[in-house]
Amino acid sequence: MYLSAEKKEELFSQYGKSNKDTGSAESQIALFSYRINHLTEHLKANHKDFGTQKALIKLVGKRRALLDYLKDRDIERYRAIIKALNIRK
């Protein structure tokens, strides 16, 4: 699988408070961004894969909702995660 336990732990330790911090908004946004990038590359090669396209759209919506939540709660954390992951606003 493209997302191993080690990769998840690396993402959580890099963007969360610790490598076991799976629930913070930053770690979830980082995980969604990694998956979005992977699915985007897959769709570039397989443009007729509509199931993956639907999953990608759902992931983008989930990430957007978390970003909106973070923006309302703590603008500094929002700006930091946008800059770290290079996400367009």
Biopython code that builds the backbone (N, CA, C, O; Angstrom):
import numpy as np
from Bio.PDB.StructureBuilder import StructureBuilder

atoms = [
    (1, "MET", "N", (0.839, -1.187, 0.000)),
    (1, "MET", "CA", (0.000, 0.000, 0.000)),
    (1, "MET", "C", (0.880, 1.243, 0.000)),
    (1, "MET", "O", (1.990, 1.224, 0.530)),
    (2, "TYR", "N", (0.390, 2.307, -0.586)),
    (2, "TYR", "CA", (1.189, 3.511, -0.744)),
    (2, "TYR", "C", (1.381, 4.266, 0.564)),
    (2, "TYR", "O", (2.310, 5.065, 0.675)),
    (3, "LEU", "N", (0.530, 4.035, 1.552)),
    (3, "LEU", "CA", (0.609, 4.750, 2.818)),
    (3, "LEU", "C", (0.860, 3.757, 3.941)),
    (3, "LEU", "O", (-0.074, 3.201, 4.520)),
    (4, "SER", "N", (2.128, 3.544, 4.238)),
    (4, "SER", "CA", (2.495, 2.577, 5.264)),
    (4, "SER", "C", (2.388, 3.207, 6.650)),
    (4, "SER", "O", (2.234, 4.421, 6.785)),
    (5, "ALA", "N", (2.471, 2.374, 7.659)),
    (5, "ALA", "CA", (2.425, 2.851, 9.041)),
    (5, "ALA", "C", (3.607, 3.772, 9.341)),
    (5, "ALA", "O", (3.473, 4.736, 10.094)),
    (6, "GLU", "N", (4.759, 3.471, 8.751)),
    (6, "GLU", "CA", (5.937, 4.307, 8.973)),
    (6, "GLU", "C", (5.742, 5.693, 8.372)),
    (6, "GLU", "O", (6.142, 6.696, 8.963)),
    (7, "LYS", "N", (5.125, 5.746, 7.193)),
    (7, "LYS", "CA", (4.878, 7.038, 6.546)),
    (7, "LYS", "C", (3.885, 7.863, 7.350)),
    (7, "LYS", "O", (4.060, 9.071, 7.506)),
    (8, "LYS", "N", (2.839, 7.210, 7.864)),
    (8, "LYS", "CA", (1.869, 7.909, 8.708)),
    (8, "LYS", "C", (2.549, 8.460, 9.956)),
    (8, "LYS", "O", (2.325, 9.609, 10.336)),
    (9, "GLU", "N", (3.378, 7.638, 10.590)),
    (9, "GLU", "CA", (4.077, 8.067, 11.797)),
    (9, "GLU", "C", (4.991, 9.251, 11.495)),
    (9, "GLU", "O", (5.104, 10.175, 12.300)),
    (10, "GLU", "N", (5.637, 9.222, 10.341)),
    (10, "GLU", "CA", (6.505, 10.333, 9.936)),
    (10, "GLU", "C", (5.692, 11.619, 9.750)),
    (10, "GLU", "O", (6.104, 12.688, 10.201)),
    (11, "LEU", "N", (4.539, 11.513, 9.088)),
    (11, "LEU", "CA", (3.682, 12.684, 8.890)),
    (11, "LEU", "C", (3.184, 13.235, 10.223)),
    (11, "LEU", "O", (3.188, 14.447, 10.442)),
    (12, "PHE", "N", (2.753, 12.335, 11.114)),
    (12, "PHE", "CA", (2.231, 12.775, 12.396)),
    (12, "PHE", "C", (3.320, 13.402, 13.263)),
    (12, "PHE", "O", (3.058, 14.372, 13.974)),
    (13, "SER", "N", (4.529, 12.866, 13.214)),
    (13, "SER", "CA", (5.602, 13.448, 14.018)),
    (13, "SER", "C", (6.056, 14.781, 13.451)),
    (13, "SER", "O", (6.466, 15.666, 14.202)),
    (14, "GLN", "N", (5.987, 14.938, 12.131)),
    (14, "GLN", "CA", (6.432, 16.175, 11.502)),
    (14, "GLN", "C", (5.422, 17.308, 11.702)),
    (14, "GLN", "O", (5.817, 18.445, 11.957)),
    (15, "TYR", "N", (4.133, 17.014, 11.589)),
    (15, "TYR", "CA", (3.120, 18.062, 11.641)),
    (15, "TYR", "C", (2.295, 18.056, 12.926)),
    (15, "TYR", "O", (1.659, 19.063, 13.238)),
    (16, "GLY", "N", (2.283, 16.966, 13.674)),
    (16, "GLY", "CA", (1.536, 16.909, 14.921)),
    (16, "GLY", "C", (2.415, 17.262, 16.098)),
    (16, "GLY", "O", (3.555, 17.699, 15.938)),
    (17, "LYS", "N", (1.867, 17.065, 17.286)),
    (17, "LYS", "CA", (2.630, 17.351, 18.493)),
    (17, "LYS", "C", (3.620, 16.236, 18.811)),
    (17, "LYS", "O", (4.663, 16.482, 19.417)),
    (18, "SER", "N", (3.294, 15.008, 18.401)),
    (18, "SER", "CA", (4.181, 13.865, 18.588)),
    (18, "SER", "C", (3.885, 12.862, 17.476)),
    (18, "SER", "O", (3.001, 13.086, 16.649)),
    (19, "ASN", "N", (4.632, 11.748, 17.458)),
    (19, "ASN", "CA", (4.380, 10.772, 16.406)),
    (19, "ASN", "C", (3.115, 9.963, 16.662)),
    (19, "ASN", "O", (2.686, 9.216, 15.782)),
    (20, "LYS", "N", (2.513, 10.086, 17.824)),
    (20, "LYS", "CA", (1.254, 9.403, 18.133)),
    (20, "LYS", "C", (0.068, 10.360, 18.075)),
    (20, "LYS", "O", (-1.060, 9.957, 18.358)),
    (21, "ASP", "N", (0.307, 11.626, 17.712)),
    (21, "ASP", "CA", (-0.750, 12.628, 17.649)),
    (21, "ASP", "C", (-1.487, 12.509, 16.326)),
    (21, "ASP", "O", (-1.129, 13.156, 15.342)),
    (22, "THR", "N", (-2.519, 11.678, 16.314)),
    (22, "THR", "CA", (-3.246, 11.428, 15.078)),
    (22, "THR", "C", (-4.505, 12.265, 14.971)),
    (22, "THR", "O", (-5.138, 12.272, 13.915)),
    (23, "GLY", "N", (-4.888, 12.960, 16.008)),
    (23, "GLY", "CA", (-6.163, 13.649, 16.011)),
    (23, "GLY", "C", (-6.103, 15.139, 15.797)),
    (23, "GLY", "O", (-7.140, 15.757, 15.558)),
    (24, "SER", "N", (-4.934, 15.744, 15.870)),
    (24, "SER", "CA", (-4.877, 17.195, 15.711)),
    (24, "SER", "C", (-5.204, 17.574, 14.273)),
    (24, "SER", "O", (-5.010, 16.791, 13.343)),
    (25, "ALA", "N", (-5.697, 18.779, 14.119)),
    (25, "ALA", "CA", (-6.088, 19.248, 12.791)),
    (25, "ALA", "C", (-4.896, 19.270, 11.846)),
    (25, "ALA", "O", (-5.026, 18.917, 10.674)),
    (26, "GLU", "N", (-3.735, 19.683, 12.346)),
    (26, "GLU", "CA", (-2.549, 19.763, 11.493)),
    (26, "GLU", "C", (-2.135, 18.405, 10.959)),
    (26, "GLU", "O", (-1.808, 18.275, 9.780)),
    (27, "SER", "N", (-2.147, 17.394, 11.812)),
    (27, "SER", "CA", (-1.739, 16.061, 11.365)),
    (27, "SER", "C", (-2.757, 15.474, 10.388)),
    (27, "SER", "O", (-2.375, 14.792, 9.437)),
    (28, "GLN", "N", (-4.043, 15.731, 10.611)),
    (28, "GLN", "CA", (-5.060, 15.247, 9.687)),
    (28, "GLN", "C", (-4.951, 15.949, 8.335)),
    (28, "GLN", "O", (-5.095, 15.311, 7.292)),
    (29, "ILE", "N", (-4.700, 17.247, 8.350)),
    (29, "ILE", "CA", (-4.532, 17.995, 7.100)),
    (29, "ILE", "C", (-3.314, 17.488, 6.343)),
    (29, "ILE", "O", (-3.353, 17.357, 5.119)),
    (30, "ALA", "N", (-2.240, 17.202, 7.057)),
    (30, "ALA", "CA", (-1.037, 16.677, 6.409)),
    (30, "ALA", "C", (-1.310, 15.308, 5.783)),
    (30, "ALA", "O", (-0.857, 15.034, 4.672)),
    (31, "LEU", "N", (-2.040, 14.458, 6.484)),
    (31, "LEU", "CA", (-2.383, 13.142, 5.961)),
    (31, "LEU", "C", (-3.273, 13.265, 4.720)),
    (31, "LEU", "O", (-3.040, 12.588, 3.719)),
    (32, "PHE", "N", (-4.282, 14.120, 4.786)),
    (32, "PHE", "CA", (-5.158, 14.331, 3.628)),
    (32, "PHE", "C", (-4.368, 14.882, 2.451)),
    (32, "PHE", "O", (-4.593, 14.472, 1.312)),
    (33, "SER", "N", (-3.446, 15.805, 2.707)),
    (33, "SER", "CA", (-2.655, 16.392, 1.623)),
    (33, "SER", "C", (-1.779, 15.348, 0.948)),
    (33, "SER", "O", (-1.633, 15.354, -0.274)),
    (34, "TYR", "N", (-1.194, 14.449, 1.739)),
    (34, "TYR", "CA", (-0.379, 13.378, 1.171)),
    (34, "TYR", "C", (-1.241, 12.477, 0.271)),
    (34, "TYR", "O", (-0.839, 12.118, -0.835)),
    (35, "ARG", "N", (-2.417, 12.125, 0.764)),
    (35, "ARG", "CA", (-3.308, 11.267, -0.011)),
    (35, "ARG", "C", (-3.813, 11.977, -1.265)),
    (35, "ARG", "O", (-3.934, 11.354, -2.319)),
    (36, "ILE", "N", (-4.110, 13.276, -1.163)),
    (36, "ILE", "CA", (-4.563, 14.050, -2.314)),
    (36, "ILE", "C", (-3.486, 14.082, -3.385)),
    (36, "ILE", "O", (-3.785, 13.905, -4.567)),
    (37, "ASN", "N", (-2.244, 14.304, -2.992)),
    (37, "ASN", "CA", (-1.145, 14.322, -3.958)),
    (37, "ASN", "C", (-0.989, 12.972, -4.642)),
    (37, "ASN", "O", (-0.754, 12.905, -5.849)),
    (38, "HIS", "N", (-1.120, 11.898, -3.870)),
    (38, "HIS", "CA", (-1.009, 10.555, -4.444)),
    (38, "HIS", "C", (-2.128, 10.287, -5.455)),
    (38, "HIS", "O", (-1.876, 9.782, -6.550)),
    (39, "LEU", "N", (-3.352, 10.626, -5.082)),
    (39, "LEU", "CA", (-4.478, 10.383, -5.980)),
    (39, "LEU", "C", (-4.412, 11.272, -7.225)),
    (39, "LEU", "O", (-4.832, 10.860, -8.306)),
    (40, "THR", "N", (-3.893, 12.474, -7.076)),
    (40, "THR", "CA", (-3.744, 13.366, -8.224)),
    (40, "THR", "C", (-2.774, 12.772, -9.236)),
    (40, "THR", "O", (-3.032, 12.800, -10.439)),
    (41, "GLU", "N", (-1.660, 12.235, -8.751)),
    (41, "GLU", "CA", (-0.700, 11.594, -9.653)),
    (41, "GLU", "C", (-1.313, 10.366, -10.330)),
    (41, "GLU", "O", (-1.063, 10.118, -11.509)),
    (42, "HIS", "N", (-2.110, 9.603, -9.592)),
    (42, "HIS", "CA", (-2.774, 8.433, -10.153)),
    (42, "HIS", "C", (-3.733, 8.849, -11.266)),
    (42, "HIS", "O", (-3.800, 8.201, -12.311)),
    (43, "LEU", "N", (-4.470, 9.929, -11.037)),
    (43, "LEU", "CA", (-5.450, 10.362, -12.037)),
    (43, "LEU", "C", (-4.801, 10.951, -13.276)),
    (43, "LEU", "O", (-5.406, 10.952, -14.348)),
    (44, "LYS", "N", (-3.583, 11.451, -13.149)),
    (44, "LYS", "CA", (-2.886, 11.943, -14.333)),
    (44, "LYS", "C", (-2.610, 10.802, -15.308)),
    (44, "LYS", "O", (-2.642, 10.997, -16.523)),
    (45, "ALA", "N", (-2.342, 9.627, -14.781)),
    (45, "ALA", "CA", (-2.071, 8.465, -15.625)),
    (45, "ALA", "C", (-3.347, 7.702, -15.989)),
    (45, "ALA", "O", (-3.398, 7.051, -17.032)),
    (46, "ASN", "N", (-4.373, 7.776, -15.142)),
    (46, "ASN", "CA", (-5.613, 7.015, -15.343)),
    (46, "ASN", "C", (-6.808, 7.963, -15.304)),
    (46, "ASN", "O", (-7.576, 7.964, -14.342)),
    (47, "HIS", "N", (-6.959, 8.756, -16.334)),
    (47, "HIS", "CA", (-7.949, 9.819, -16.316)),
    (47, "HIS", "C", (-9.401, 9.322, -16.358)),
    (47, "HIS", "O", (-10.313, 10.113, -16.116)),
    (48, "LYS", "N", (-9.638, 8.068, -16.650)),
    (48, "LYS", "CA", (-11.003, 7.538, -16.677)),
    (48, "LYS", "C", (-11.381, 6.799, -15.396)),
    (48, "LYS", "O", (-12.418, 6.138, -15.352)),
    (49, "ASP", "N", (-10.572, 6.899, -14.370)),
    (49, "ASP", "CA", (-10.844, 6.239, -13.098)),
    (49, "ASP", "C", (-11.759, 7.139, -12.260)),
    (49, "ASP", "O", (-11.293, 7.950, -11.460)),
    (50, "PHE", "N", (-13.058, 6.979, -12.460)),
    (50, "PHE", "CA", (-14.016, 7.887, -11.846)),
    (50, "PHE", "C", (-14.220, 7.611, -10.364)),
    (50, "PHE", "O", (-14.601, 8.518, -9.624)),
    (51, "GLY", "N", (-13.982, 6.406, -9.916)),
    (51, "GLY", "CA", (-14.056, 6.105, -8.481)),
    (51, "GLY", "C", (-12.987, 6.854, -7.709)),
    (51, "GLY", "O", (-13.248, 7.403, -6.639)),
    (52, "THR", "N", (-11.789, 6.870, -8.257)),
    (52, "THR", "CA", (-10.696, 7.611, -7.622)),
    (52, "THR", "C", (-10.967, 9.107, -7.685)),
    (52, "THR", "O", (-10.635, 9.846, -6.758)),
    (53, "GLN", "N", (-11.564, 9.545, -8.768)),
    (53, "GLN", "CA", (-11.886, 10.964, -8.905)),
    (53, "GLN", "C", (-12.881, 11.393, -7.820)),
    (53, "GLN", "O", (-12.742, 12.465, -7.231)),
    (54, "LYS", "N", (-13.869, 10.560, -7.566)),
    (54, "LYS", "CA", (-14.855, 10.873, -6.523)),
    (54, "LYS", "C", (-14.199, 10.882, -5.145)),
    (54, "LYS", "O", (-14.492, 11.751, -4.323)),
    (55, "ALA", "N", (-13.319, 9.926, -4.892)),
    (55, "ALA", "CA", (-12.609, 9.876, -3.609)),
    (55, "ALA", "C", (-11.734, 11.112, -3.428)),
    (55, "ALA", "O", (-11.638, 11.648, -2.324)),
    (56, "LEU", "N", (-11.100, 11.563, -4.503)),
    (56, "LEU", "CA", (-10.259, 12.755, -4.441)),
    (56, "LEU", "C", (-11.085, 13.985, -4.098)),
    (56, "LEU", "O", (-10.663, 14.808, -3.285)),
    (57, "ILE", "N", (-12.238, 14.116, -4.699)),
    (57, "ILE", "CA", (-13.109, 15.260, -4.425)),
    (57, "ILE", "C", (-13.566, 15.250, -2.969)),
    (57, "ILE", "O", (-13.628, 16.303, -2.333)),
    (58, "LYS", "N", (-13.886, 14.075, -2.437)),
    (58, "LYS", "CA", (-14.277, 13.967, -1.034)),
    (58, "LYS", "C", (-13.137, 14.366, -0.102)),
    (58, "LYS", "O", (-13.352, 15.069, 0.886)),
    (59, "LEU", "N", (-11.912, 13.911, -0.424)),
    (59, "LEU", "CA", (-10.758, 14.256, 0.401)),
    (59, "LEU", "C", (-10.485, 15.747, 0.398)),
    (59, "LEU", "O", (-10.160, 16.323, 1.437)),
    (60, "VAL", "N", (-10.613, 16.372, -0.750)),
    (60, "VAL", "CA", (-10.392, 17.812, -0.834)),
    (60, "VAL", "C", (-11.421, 18.545, 0.028)),
    (60, "VAL", "O", (-11.091, 19.523, 0.698)),
    (61, "GLY", "N", (-12.660, 18.074, 0.008)),
    (61, "GLY", "CA", (-13.696, 18.671, 0.847)),
    (61, "GLY", "C", (-13.420, 18.509, 2.326)),
    (61, "GLY", "O", (-13.625, 19.442, 3.102)),
    (62, "LYS", "N", (-12.954, 17.330, 2.726)),
    (62, "LYS", "CA", (-12.618, 17.095, 4.134)),
    (62, "LYS", "C", (-11.468, 17.995, 4.582)),
    (62, "LYS", "O", (-11.492, 18.563, 5.673)),
    (63, "ARG", "N", (-10.456, 18.112, 3.708)),
    (63, "ARG", "CA", (-9.310, 18.965, 4.054)),
    (63, "ARG", "C", (-9.745, 20.422, 4.146)),
    (63, "ARG", "O", (-9.308, 21.149, 5.039)),
    (64, "ARG", "N", (-10.605, 20.851, 3.221)),
    (64, "ARG", "CA", (-11.088, 22.233, 3.237)),
    (64, "ARG", "C", (-11.854, 22.514, 4.519)),
    (64, "ARG", "O", (-11.704, 23.586, 5.106)),
    (65, "ALA", "N", (-12.679, 21.560, 4.964)),
    (65, "ALA", "CA", (-13.452, 21.732, 6.196)),
    (65, "ALA", "C", (-12.521, 21.854, 7.401)),
    (65, "ALA", "O", (-12.747, 22.692, 8.274)),
    (66, "LEU", "N", (-11.491, 21.037, 7.453)),
    (66, "LEU", "CA", (-10.532, 21.132, 8.556)),
    (66, "LEU", "C", (-9.761, 22.440, 8.512)),
    (66, "LEU", "O", (-9.500, 23.038, 9.556)),
    (67, "LEU", "N", (-9.396, 22.890, 7.330)),
    (67, "LEU", "CA", (-8.701, 24.166, 7.208)),
    (67, "LEU", "C", (-9.599, 25.323, 7.646)),
    (67, "LEU", "O", (-9.138, 26.251, 8.310)),
    (68, "ASP", "N", (-10.867, 25.269, 7.279)),
    (68, "ASP", "CA", (-11.804, 26.313, 7.710)),
    (68, "ASP", "C", (-11.966, 26.309, 9.229)),
    (68, "ASP", "O", (-12.015, 27.368, 9.855)),
    (69, "TYR", "N", (-12.048, 25.117, 9.818)),
    (69, "TYR", "CA", (-12.130, 25.001, 11.268)),
    (69, "TYR", "C", (-10.903, 25.615, 11.925)),
    (69, "TYR", "O", (-11.021, 26.379, 12.883)),
    (70, "LEU", "N", (-9.729, 25.280, 11.411)),
    (70, "LEU", "CA", (-8.484, 25.793, 11.980)),
    (70, "LEU", "C", (-8.384, 27.302, 11.804)),
    (70, "LEU", "O", (-7.879, 27.998, 12.685)),
    (71, "LYS", "N", (-8.856, 27.806, 10.683)),
    (71, "LYS", "CA", (-8.818, 29.251, 10.426)),
    (71, "LYS", "C", (-9.695, 29.998, 11.426)),
    (71, "LYS", "O", (-9.326, 31.077, 11.890)),
    (72, "ASP", "N", (-10.860, 29.428, 11.761)),
    (72, "ASP", "CA", (-11.756, 30.065, 12.723)),
    (72, "ASP", "C", (-11.219, 30.004, 14.143)),
    (72, "ASP", "O", (-11.432, 30.932, 14.924)),
    (73, "ARG", "N", (-10.519, 28.916, 14.494)),
    (73, "ARG", "CA", (-10.060, 28.719, 15.866)),
    (73, "ARG", "C", (-8.716, 29.388, 16.160)),
    (73, "ARG", "O", (-8.558, 30.048, 17.187)),
    (74, "ASP", "N", (-7.756, 29.215, 15.260)),
    (74, "ASP", "CA", (-6.404, 29.714, 15.522)),
    (74, "ASP", "C", (-5.733, 30.064, 14.196)),
    (74, "ASP", "O", (-5.229, 29.188, 13.493)),
    (75, "ILE", "N", (-5.733, 31.339, 13.869)),
    (75, "ILE", "CA", (-5.243, 31.796, 12.576)),
    (75, "ILE", "C", (-3.750, 31.540, 12.408)),
    (75, "ILE", "O", (-3.294, 31.318, 11.287)),
    (76, "GLU", "N", (-2.983, 31.565, 13.484)),
    (76, "GLU", "CA", (-1.533, 31.336, 13.384)),
    (76, "GLU", "C", (-1.230, 29.884, 13.015)),
    (76, "GLU", "O", (-0.359, 29.627, 12.183)),
    (77, "ARG", "N", (-1.932, 28.944, 13.618)),
    (77, "ARG", "CA", (-1.753, 27.533, 13.263)),
    (77, "ARG", "C", (-2.183, 27.289, 11.822)),
    (77, "ARG", "O", (-1.563, 26.503, 11.105)),
    (78, "TYR", "N", (-3.254, 27.974, 11.399)),
    (78, "TYR", "CA", (-3.729, 27.869, 10.018)),
    (78, "TYR", "C", (-2.651, 28.346, 9.045)),
    (78, "TYR", "O", (-2.341, 27.659, 8.072)),
    (79, "ARG", "N", (-2.088, 29.511, 9.307)),
    (79, "ARG", "CA", (-1.051, 30.057, 8.429)),
    (79, "ARG", "C", (0.180, 29.160, 8.392)),
    (79, "ARG", "O", (0.804, 28.994, 7.344)),
    (80, "ALA", "N", (0.529, 28.582, 9.539)),
    (80, "ALA", "CA", (1.710, 27.713, 9.605)),
    (80, "ALA", "C", (1.507, 26.449, 8.762)),
    (80, "ALA", "O", (2.416, 26.042, 8.038)),
    (81, "ILE", "N", (0.346, 25.833, 8.846)),
    (81, "ILE", "CA", (0.117, 24.592, 8.099)),
    (81, "ILE", "C", (-0.025, 24.870, 6.603)),
    (81, "ILE", "O", (0.406, 24.062, 5.780)),
    (82, "ILE", "N", (-0.621, 25.998, 6.247)),
    (82, "ILE", "CA", (-0.720, 26.388, 4.826)),
    (82, "ILE", "C", (0.680, 26.561, 4.242)),
    (82, "ILE", "O", (0.973, 26.097, 3.140)),
    (83, "LYS", "N", (1.532, 27.238, 5.004)),
    (83, "LYS", "CA", (2.908, 27.483, 4.522)),
    (83, "LYS", "C", (3.713, 26.193, 4.483)),
    (83, "LYS", "O", (4.460, 25.965, 3.532)),
    (84, "ALA", "N", (3.575, 25.348, 5.496)),
    (84, "ALA", "CA", (4.369, 24.110, 5.568)),
    (84, "ALA", "C", (4.003, 23.137, 4.457)),
    (84, "ALA", "O", (4.879, 22.478, 3.896)),
    (85, "LEU", "N", (2.726, 23.042, 4.136)),
    (85, "LEU", "CA", (2.282, 22.087, 3.128)),
    (85, "LEU", "C", (2.143, 22.696, 1.733)),
    (85, "LEU", "O", (1.870, 21.988, 0.763)),
    (86, "ASN", "N", (2.331, 24.008, 1.640)),
    (86, "ASN", "CA", (2.241, 24.713, 0.362)),
    (86, "ASN", "C", (0.880, 24.501, -0.287)),
    (86, "ASN", "O", (0.781, 24.110, -1.450)),
    (87, "ILE", "N", (-0.162, 24.765, 0.488)),
    (87, "ILE", "CA", (-1.544, 24.609, 0.031)),
    (87, "ILE", "C", (-2.024, 25.967, -0.465)),
    (87, "ILE", "O", (-1.799, 26.992, 0.178)),
    (88, "ARG", "N", (-2.690, 25.959, -1.617)),
    (88, "ARG", "CA", (-3.267, 27.202, -2.122)),
    (88, "ARG", "C", (-4.524, 27.526, -1.343)),
    (88, "ARG", "O", (-5.268, 26.625, -0.957)),
    (89, "LYS", "N", (-4.760, 28.782, -1.112)),
    (89, "LYS", "CA", (-5.914, 29.207, -0.325)),
    (89, "LYS", "C", (-7.179, 29.179, -1.097)),
    (89, "LYS", "O", (-8.237, 29.513, -0.563)),
]
sb = StructureBuilder()
sb.init_structure("model")
sb.init_model(0)
sb.init_chain("A")
sb.init_seg("    ")
for serial, (resi, resn, name, xyz) in enumerate(atoms, 1):
    if name == "N":
        sb.init_residue(resn, " ", resi, " ")
    sb.init_atom(name, np.array(xyz, "f"), 0.0, 1.0, " ", f" {name:<3s}", serial, name[0])
structure = sb.get_structure()
